[in-house]
Amino acid sequence: MAHDSQRRQPAPCRGGSDVHTTALRIRAGKVSLRASACISTRGLLAVTGLVVGTLLSSAAIVAVATRKLPQGTMPARSRRSRG
């Protein structure tokens, strides 16, 4: 059985001039991977907003989790893990 039957042609991108495309091809020995993607300008901005929101929220969580509390603000039964 030949592997040629598994090869597919990439689907054409729909849209006008505001469509951004990219393609990726990776080969390692006998294994290869091909991928392509099309996205509109509005979609690219939406993805950028999601990534920025994720990075900002994770930075806020790290900042709160690693802050040093003033002396006497810990609950009575908790111990400090740092000095």
N, C-alpha and C positions, 0 to 999 in steps of 0.2 A: 504494500500500500504506500503510495507516494504521499508525501506531505504537501504536494502542490495543491491538492484539493482543499486544504485548510486555509490557503492564502486568500485574503479578501482585499478588494480595492477600497481605499478610503471613501467614505461618503462625501459628496460635494457639499461645500458650505453654502447655505442659503443666506440671502441678505444682499445688501448693497455694499457701498464703499466703506461703511463703518464696521466691517467685520475683520477681526484680527485672527490670524491663523498661526499655528506652530506645528512642528513635526519633530519627532524624536525617533532615532533608530539606534539600538544598542545590540552589539554582537559580542558574545563571549563563547569562544569555541564553536560548537555546533548549535548553540542556542541563540536565537535572535528575537528581538522585540521591536515592533513598530507601533507607534502611536501618533495620532494627530488630534488637534483640538481647534475648534472655531468658537469665537466668543465676540459678542457685540461690544461696543464701547460702553453701553449702559450696564451690560453684564459684568464687564471688567471693573467698572466702578463699584458695583454691588459686591463683588468678591473682595475688592480692596477694602471696602467698609467693614466687611465681616472679619477680615484678617486684623485690621487695626483695632476693632473692638475686642477681639480675643486677646491680642497682645497687651492692650491697656488694662483689661480686667485681670489678666494673670499677673501683671506688674503690681497692681493694687493689692492683690492677695498676698504676693510675696512680701511687699512692704509692710503690711499689717502683721503677717506671721513672724517676721524677723525683727520687729521693733523691740527695743528694750523698754520695759515698763518701769516707772518710777518705784522707788522703795515703798513698800506698804500697800501696793495696789493689787497684789496677788491674793486670790482666795485663801482662806485659812488652811485648807488641807493640801494646797498645791506647793510644789517645790520648784525653784528655778533650775533650769538645766544649764544655764550659763552664769558665770560669775559677775 
